[in-house]
Amino acid sequence: MSEQQQPVFQIQRIYLKDLSLEQPNSPAIFLEQAMPAVEVSVSVGMEQVSEAIYESIVTVTVTAKIKDKTAYLVEGQQAGIFEARNIPGNDLEPLLAIGCPNIVYPYLRSNIADAITRAGFPPLHLAEINFEALYHESKQGQAAASQAS
């Protein structure tokens, strides 16, 4: 009779994978008095690095425009390497798509806010994200796409 292996989940490393900042209309944009309109997009990715080792990546793109001019564009990718062993098959994908981004995202929020402030703009504090809702939306979108084809 084989022993049941205990599930293992550990953070191996959290790191800033990529960060870019563009200010195409500086310095003239600093003379504008209007508040910028800000758009934020978020995506989550994951991949298996080796046996029981996974990388989870959260990407955020922030675009701020004043009238029709871009004030700044910031894109950041925060990643984590996680060990996940003996996790039941149905639980692994939600762990990687919900649990890991919840761990990584606060670091990304801080890095994005820091980049925007260092660029000379007022701080932007990104809202909390419900990664569980994003995951379920993604699954529903995939199901609808497979039914359509």
C-alpha positions in Angstrom: 0.0 0.0 0.0 1.5 3.3 -1.1 1.6 6.3 1.2 -0.5 9.3 0.3 1.9 12.2 -0.6 1.2 15.4 1.2 0.5 18.4 -1.1 3.4 20.9 -1.2 3.1 24.6 -2.3 6.1 26.9 -1.9 7.2 30.2 -3.2 10.7 29.8 -4.8 11.1 33.4 -6.0 9.2 36.6 -6.8 10.8 38.9 -9.3 10.1 41.8 -11.7 10.3 40.2 -15.1 9.8 43.4 -17.3 9.1 47.0 -16.8 8.8 49.7 -19.5 7.8 53.3 -19.4 7.2 55.6 -22.3 6.5 59.4 -22.1 6.2 60.3 -25.8 4.9 63.8 -25.2 7.2 65.0 -22.5 8.0 67.7 -21.4 5.0 69.5 -23.1 2.5 67.1 -21.4 3.6 68.4 -17.9 2.2 71.8 -18.9 -1.4 70.4 -19.4 -3.8 71.2 -16.6 -6.4 68.5 -17.4 -6.5 65.2 -15.5 -5.4 62.2 -17.5 -7.9 59.5 -18.6 -6.3 56.2 -17.4 -6.9 52.8 -18.9 -5.6 49.6 -17.2 -5.4 46.1 -18.7 -4.4 43.0 -16.8 -3.5 39.5 -18.0 -2.3 36.4 -16.3 0.0 33.7 -17.7 1.6 30.6 -16.4 3.9 27.9 -17.6 5.6 24.8 -16.3 9.3 25.4 -15.9 10.3 21.9 -14.8 8.7 19.0 -12.9 6.5 20.6 -10.2 8.0 24.1 -10.8 5.7 26.7 -12.4 6.1 30.3 -13.3 3.1 32.6 -12.8 3.2 36.1 -14.6 0.9 39.0 -14.1 1.1 41.7 -16.7 -0.4 45.2 -16.3 -0.5 47.9 -18.9 -1.4 51.4 -17.9 -2.1 54.1 -20.5 -2.7 57.7 -19.4 -4.0 60.3 -21.9 -4.7 63.9 -21.7 -7.0 64.9 -24.5 -5.6 63.0 -27.5 -2.0 62.9 -26.3 -0.4 60.0 -24.4 1.0 61.3 -21.1 2.6 57.9 -20.2 2.4 54.2 -21.0 3.7 51.8 -18.4 3.8 48.0 -18.8 5.0 45.7 -16.1 5.4 42.0 -15.7 5.8 40.6 -12.2 6.4 36.9 -11.9 6.9 34.2 -9.4 8.4 30.7 -9.4 6.3 28.3 -7.4 6.8 24.7 -6.4 3.5 22.7 -6.5 3.8 19.0 -5.8 1.1 16.4 -5.2 -1.7 18.9 -5.9 -4.8 17.2 -7.2 -5.3 17.7 -11.0 -8.4 19.8 -10.7 -6.8 22.1 -8.1 -3.5 22.9 -9.9 -4.8 25.2 -12.6 -6.9 27.4 -10.2 -3.9 27.5 -7.8 -1.6 28.8 -10.6 -4.3 31.1 -12.1 -5.7 32.5 -8.9 -3.5 31.8 -5.9 -0.2 32.7 -7.5 -1.3 36.0 -9.1 -2.7 37.0 -5.7 0.8 36.6 -4.3 2.6 38.3 -7.1 0.2 41.2 -7.8 1.0 43.4 -4.8 4.6 43.6 -5.8 3.5 44.7 -9.3 1.2 47.3 -8.0 4.1 48.8 -6.0 6.5 48.7 -9.0 4.0 50.3 -11.3 3.2 53.1 -8.8 6.9 53.7 -8.3 7.6 53.9 -12.0 4.8 56.4 -12.6 5.9 58.6 -9.6 9.6 58.5 -10.7 8.4 59.6 -14.2 7.1 62.9 -12.6 3.4 62.1 -12.6 1.0 61.9 -9.6 1.0 58.4 -8.1 -1.5 55.9 -9.5 -2.7 53.2 -7.1 -4.0 50.2 -9.0 -7.1 48.7 -7.5 -7.3 45.2 -6.1 -8.1 42.5 -8.6 -10.4 39.5 -8.1 -8.3 36.9 -9.9 -10.9 34.3 -9.2 -13.5 36.2 -11.2 -10.9 36.7 -14.0 -10.2 33.0 -14.1 -13.9 32.1 -14.3 -14.4 34.7 -17.1 -11.5 33.2 -19.0 -12.9 29.7 -18.6 -16.4 30.9 -19.8 -14.8 32.6 -22.8 -12.9 29.4 -23.7 -16.1 27.4 -23.4 -18.0 29.8 -25.6 -15.2 29.8 -28.2 -15.1 26.0 -28.3 -18.9 25.8 -28.7 -18.8 28.3 -31.6 -16.2 26.3 -33.5 
